[in-house]
Amino acid sequence: MSTTQPGLPTQHGPSTQQGVPPVRMAEPGAGGRFGDFGGRYLPESLVPACLELEAAFRRAWNDEAFKGRYHALLSDYAGRPTPVTACDRLSEELGVRVLLKREDLTHTGSHKINNVIGQALLTVDMGKGRMVAETGAGQHGVATATAAALFGLECVVYMGELDTERQELNVFRMELLGAEVRPVTSGSRTLKDAVNEALRDWVATVGNTHYCLGSVMGPHPYPWLVREFQRIVGEEAREQCRALLAGKDPDLVVACVGGGSNAAGTFAGFVETGAQLVGVEAAGGAAMARGIPGVLHGMRSYLLQDEWGQILEAESISAGLDYPGIGPEHAYLGSSGRARYTTAEDAEVLDALQLLARTEGIIPALEPAHALAWLARACRSGEVPAGSTVMVTLSGRGDKDAEQVMGVLKGNRS
């Protein structure tokens, strides 16, 4: 499941003409391509499942009744719309106007619920009774377990053994919700390996199982499907920002990026505006900064790999960003110049988490603290001009990371 160049697996379906991109953040080109990225690189046994899912999603996304059920659940169950919060004290500290899109206030505590509710509805529509999922930080796993409980579906979540140790609270939450959490002991024992195991499960049980993939990665139609379910983040934020800014858009829109679902949903709302789009990766998992094109988990994108095409391990204080690649649409946005991708180091992420907590009374998850860390650094260096307006997507709350952060900070002080 993790083969990269050389020796590419078969590409199923036609690709777009090289150099002819799709409309930005609309439907991908033929074969699920975003320019040179994306596609469907799969063993033959999984091609029918992806084709079935693509057909089901196309039907659903063009069905007003399906969309009505989806949006009703987002409103009545997940707690949408989430607000945009003006951060006055943080703004004074950094010399720019900071707005936060508060995905931490959704049910389950992150943006993940937006995607999972949509995929759970598709699972039911396809007549399947079981969902499998991968998770890193545990937020996608918790959201999947939550939706499975709501719809009466069997749920298995694969999680790297290392991540089960640093996210013990989320493991308990998933189990409390009725899901089976299966620790993955192979490879780096993190998110990449959890994806591998979820794919293996799907191959063996595809007749009754839907793979509820958590980010804008993997084979077509997942990058497109997940972005569309997360698009509501950016569309809400654009209208909310314009209400706060007398009809104007922010100067910058910033989000953290692992696979990149919260950033893709956010950017979709602003891609046709004049706002600068900035994605912030973990410095130890910076596929856009240090990766080269290759194939992993059914997609062609930028990946961390050695000269022989073997995948290198990503390293991050954040389990949710501990992935050696990036979603293919992000690879396209970066290579085309519409979005910029940068990095944040673990130490500055911890500083940014504490800064937001102390100035605004909001404790972010480690993932969006990367976006805040880059913003703090860029403001202090003058890279972001004083007086700019910056919207940051706060993709999740920090409860899940409290024990880990406490251990690191206490260790630093001793």
C-alpha positions in Angstrom: 0.0 0.0 0.0 3.0 2.3 0.3 4.8 1.8 -3.0 6.3 5.0 -4.5 8.3 5.7 -7.6 10.0 3.8 -9.1 7.6 0.8 -9.8 4.3 2.7 -9.7 1.1 0.7 -9.4 -1.4 0.9 -12.2 -3.3 4.2 -12.6 -7.0 3.3 -13.1 -9.0 5.7 -15.2 -7.8 8.4 -17.6 -5.7 11.3 -16.4 -5.9 15.0 -17.4 -3.6 16.4 -20.1 -0.4 17.3 -18.3 -0.4 21.0 -17.5 -4.1 21.5 -17.8 -5.4 22.0 -14.3 -9.1 21.7 -13.2 -11.0 24.8 -12.0 -9.5 25.7 -8.6 -11.2 23.7 -5.8 -14.1 22.5 -8.0 -14.4 18.9 -9.3 -11.1 17.4 -10.1 -10.1 16.4 -13.7 -10.7 13.1 -15.3 -9.5 10.2 -13.1 -9.5 12.4 -10.0 -6.5 14.5 -11.0 -5.6 17.9 -9.7 -3.1 18.9 -12.4 -0.3 16.3 -12.1 -1.5 15.0 -8.7 -4.2 12.7 -7.3 -5.5 9.8 -9.3 -6.4 6.3 -8.2 -3.4 4.0 -7.8 -4.8 0.9 -6.3 -4.8 -2.9 -6.4 -7.5 -4.3 -8.6 -9.5 -5.6 -5.6 -10.3 -2.0 -4.4 -11.1 -0.4 -7.7 -14.8 -1.4 -7.6 -15.2 -0.1 -4.1 -13.8 3.3 -5.1 -16.0 3.4 -8.2 -19.0 2.5 -6.1 -18.2 5.3 -3.6 -17.7 7.8 -6.4 -21.1 7.0 -7.9 -22.8 7.1 -4.5 -21.2 10.5 -3.7 -22.2 11.9 -7.1 -25.8 10.8 -6.6 -25.9 12.1 -3.0 -24.2 15.5 -3.7 -26.7 16.2 -6.5 -29.7 15.1 -4.3 -31.3 17.9 -2.3 -32.8 15.4 0.1 -29.3 14.0 1.0 -27.9 17.5 1.4 -30.9 18.5 3.5 -30.2 15.5 5.9 -26.5 16.3 5.9 -26.9 20.0 6.8 -29.7 19.3 9.3 -27.3 17.0 11.2 -24.5 19.5 11.0 -26.8 22.1 12.6 -28.8 20.0 15.1 -26.2 17.5 16.1 -22.7 18.9 15.3 -23.5 22.5 16.3 -22.9 24.4 13.1 -22.4 27.2 12.2 -19.3 27.7 14.4 -18.4 31.3 15.1 -15.5 33.4 14.0 -13.9 34.9 17.1 -12.0 38.2 17.1 -8.9 37.8 19.3 -8.3 41.3 20.7 -5.5 40.6 23.2 -3.7 38.2 20.8 -4.1 40.8 18.1 -2.5 43.5 20.3 0.4 41.1 21.1 1.1 40.3 17.4 0.3 43.7 15.8 -2.2 42.2 13.4 -6.0 41.6 13.6 -6.5 37.8 14.4 -9.7 36.1 13.7 -10.2 32.4 14.6 -12.7 30.1 12.9 -13.8 28.0 15.9 -14.0 24.4 14.7 -13.0 23.5 18.3 -16.6 24.2 19.3 -18.2 21.5 17.2 -19.5 18.2 18.7 -16.4 16.0 19.3 -14.2 19.0 19.4 -12.8 19.3 15.8 -13.7 19.8 12.2 -13.6 16.0 11.6 -17.3 15.6 12.4 -18.2 17.5 9.2 -16.7 14.8 7.0 -17.7 11.9 9.1 -21.4 12.7 9.1 -21.3 12.9 5.3 -19.5 9.6 5.0 -21.8 7.9 7.5 -24.8 8.9 5.5 -23.1 7.5 2.4 -22.4 4.3 4.2 -26.1 3.9 5.1 -27.1 4.8 1.5 -24.8 2.2 0.1 -26.4 -0.4 2.4 -23.3 -1.2 4.4 -23.3 -1.8 8.1 -19.6 -1.3 9.0 -17.1 1.6 8.9 -13.3 1.4 9.3 -11.2 4.4 9.9 -7.6 5.5 10.5 -6.7 8.1 13.1 -3.6 9.9 14.3 -4.5 12.4 17.0 -7.7 10.5 17.6 -10.1 13.2 16.6 -11.1 11.5 13.3 -11.5 8.2 15.2 -13.7 9.8 17.8 -15.8 11.5 15.2 -16.2 8.2 13.3 -17.1 6.3 16.4 -19.6 9.1 17.2 -21.3 8.8 13.8 -21.3 5.0 14.0 -23.1 5.1 17.3 -25.6 7.6 15.9 -26.4 5.5 12.9 -26.0 2.0 14.5 -23.0 1.0 12.5 -20.2 -1.3 13.5 -16.9 0.6 13.8 -13.2 -0.3 13.9 -10.6 2.4 14.2 -6.9 1.7 13.4 -4.4 3.8 15.4 -0.7 3.6 15.5 0.5 2.1 18.8 2.6 5.2 19.5 -0.4 7.4 19.0 -2.6 5.3 21.3 0.0 6.0 24.1 0.1 9.8 23.6 -3.7 10.0 22.9 -5.0 7.7 25.6 -8.0 9.9 26.4 -9.2 9.7 22.8 -8.8 5.9 22.8 -11.1 5.7 25.8 -13.6 8.0 24.2 -13.7 5.8 21.1 -14.2 2.7 23.1 -16.9 4.4 25.2 -18.7 5.2 22.0 -18.7 1.5 21.1 -15.8 1.4 18.6 -13.1 -1.2 18.6 -9.6 0.5 18.6 -6.9 -1.7 17.0 -3.3 -0.6 17.8 -1.0 -0.8 14.8 2.5 -2.1 15.7 4.1 -2.1 12.3 6.4 0.5 10.8 6.6 3.8 12.7 3.4 2.9 14.6 1.8 6.2 13.7 -0.7 7.6 11.1 0.9 6.2 7.9 0.7 2.7 9.3 -2.8 3.1 10.5 -3.9 4.0 7.0 -2.1 0.9 5.7 -4.0 -1.4 8.1 -7.4 0.3 7.4 -6.8 -0.3 3.7 -6.0 -3.9 4.3 -9.2 -4.3 6.3 -11.2 -2.7 3.5 -9.8 -5.1 0.9 -10.9 -8.1 3.0 -14.4 -6.8 4.0 -15.4 -4.5 1.2 -18.8 -6.1 0.7 -20.1 -4.7 4.0 -17.5 -2.1 4.9 -17.0 1.5 4.0 -13.5 3.0 4.7 -14.2 6.4 6.3 -11.0 8.1 5.3 -10.3 11.2 7.5 -8.4 13.6 5.2 -8.1 14.9 1.7 -5.7 12.1 0.7 -5.9 8.6 -0.7 -7.4 7.5 -4.0 -10.1 9.3 -5.9 -12.8 10.2 -4.9 -11.6 10.7 -1.3 -9.6 14.0 -1.7 -12.6 15.5 -3.6 -15.2 14.0 -1.4 -13.6 15.0 1.9 -12.9 18.5 0.7 -16.6 18.9 -0.3 -17.7 17.8 3.2 -15.3 20.2 4.8 -16.1 23.1 2.4 -18.6 24.4 4.9 -15.8 25.6 7.1 -14.5 28.0 4.4 -17.9 29.1 3.2 -19.1 30.0 6.7 -15.8 31.7 7.5 -15.9 33.8 4.3 -19.3 35.2 5.1 -18.5 35.7 8.8 -15.3 37.5 8.0 -17.1 39.8 5.5 -19.7 40.6 8.2 -16.9 41.5 10.6 -14.7 43.4 8.0 -17.4 45.5 6.4 -17.6 43.3 3.3 -13.8 42.7 2.9 -11.9 39.5 3.0 -8.9 38.8 5.3 -5.4 39.5 4.0 -4.3 36.0 5.0 -6.1 32.8 5.6 -4.0 30.3 7.6 -4.5 26.6 8.5 -2.4 23.7 9.6 -1.8 20.8 7.2 -1.1 17.1 7.7 -3.2 15.4 5.0 -4.9 18.7 4.9 -8.7 18.4 5.4 -9.3 21.5 7.5 -7.0 23.6 5.3 -8.8 22.3 2.1 -12.2 23.1 3.5 -11.0 26.5 4.7 -9.2 27.4 1.4 -12.3 26.3 -0.7 -14.1 29.3 0.8 -11.4 31.8 -0.1 -9.6 30.4 -3.2 -11.5 32.8 -5.5 -10.8 35.8 -3.3 -7.7 38.0 -3.0 -6.7 36.4 0.4 -3.3 34.8 0.6 -3.6 31.1 1.5 -1.0 29.7 3.9 -0.8 26.1 5.0 1.5 25.2 7.9 3.0 21.7 8.2 5.0 20.2 11.0 8.7 20.8 10.4 9.4 17.1 10.8 6.7 16.1 8.3 7.0 18.8 5.7 6.1 17.1 2.5 5.7 20.3 0.5 9.0 21.7 1.8 11.1 18.6 1.5 9.1 16.0 -0.4 9.2 14.9 -4.0 6.4 13.5 -6.1 5.5 9.8 -5.6 2.7 7.5 -4.9 1.4 6.5 -1.5 -2.0 5.3 -0.2 -3.5 5.4 -3.7 -2.6 9.0 -4.6 0.2 10.8 -6.4 1.4 13.8 -4.3 4.5 15.2 -2.6 6.0 12.6 -0.2 8.9 12.3 2.1 11.0 9.6 0.5 14.6 8.6 0.0 16.5 8.3 -3.3 15.1 4.8 -3.8 11.5 5.9 -3.3 11.1 4.5 0.1 8.9 6.5 2.5 10.7 8.3 5.2 9.1 8.7 8.7 7.5 12.0 9.6 8.1 13.3 13.1 5.9 15.8 15.0 4.8 16.6 18.5 1.3 16.5 17.0 0.0 13.0 16.1 -2.5 14.5 13.6 0.3 16.0 11.5 2.6 13.0 11.8 2.2 12.0 8.1 4.9 11.8 5.4 2.7 13.2 2.6 0.1 15.9 1.8 -3.2 15.8 0.0 -2.9 16.0 -3.8 -5.0 19.1 -4.1 -2.6 20.9 -1.7 0.2 19.7 -3.9 -1.5 21.3 -6.9 -2.4 24.5 -5.0 1.3 24.8 -3.9 2.8 24.0 -7.3 0.5 26.4 -9.1 1.3 29.2 -6.7 -2.2 29.8 -5.4 -1.3 28.7 -1.8 1.9 28.8 0.1 3.1 26.1 2.5 5.5 26.6 5.3 6.5 24.9 8.6 6.5 25.2 12.4 8.9 23.6 14.9 7.7 21.7 18.0 9.1 24.2 20.4 7.4 27.2 18.8 4.1 25.2 18.6 4.2 24.8 22.4 4.8 28.5 22.8 1.9 29.4 20.5 -0.4 27.1 22.4 0.4 28.8 25.6 0.2 32.2 24.0 -3.4 31.7 22.8 -4.4 30.2 26.2 -3.0 33.1 28.1 -4.2 35.9 25.9 -7.7 34.6 24.9 -8.6 31.8 27.3 -8.7 29.3 24.4 -6.5 26.1 24.5 -6.0 24.9 20.9 -5.1 21.4 19.8 -1.4 20.9 18.9 -2.4 20.7 15.2 -3.8 24.3 14.8 -1.1 25.5 17.2 1.2 25.0 14.2 -0.7 27.7 12.3 -0.6 30.0 15.3 3.2 29.4 15.7 3.9 30.4 12.1 1.7 33.5 12.4 3.5 34.6 15.6 6.9 34.1 14.0 5.9 35.8 10.8 4.4 38.8 12.6 7.5 39.3 14.8 9.8 39.1 11.8 7.8 41.5 9.7 6.9 38.8 7.1 3.2 39.6 7.9 2.9 43.4 7.8 1.6 45.1 10.9 -2.1 45.9 10.6 -2.9 42.9 8.4 -6.1 40.9 9.0 -5.5 37.2 9.4 -8.0 34.4 9.8 -6.8 31.1 11.3 -8.8 28.0 11.4 -8.7 26.5 14.9 -9.3 23.0 13.8 -9.6 21.4 17.2 -9.5 21.9 20.9 -6.6 21.0 23.2 -8.2 18.7 25.7 -6.8 15.7 24.0 -3.3 17.0 24.2 -3.3 18.4 27.8 -1.6 15.4 29.4 1.1 15.3 26.6 1.7 19.0 26.8 1.8 19.0 30.6 4.5 16.3 30.5 6.6 18.2 28.0 6.4 21.5 29.8 7.1 20.0 33.2 10.0 18.1 31.7 11.4 21.4 30.2 11.2 23.1 33.6 12.9 20.4 35.6 
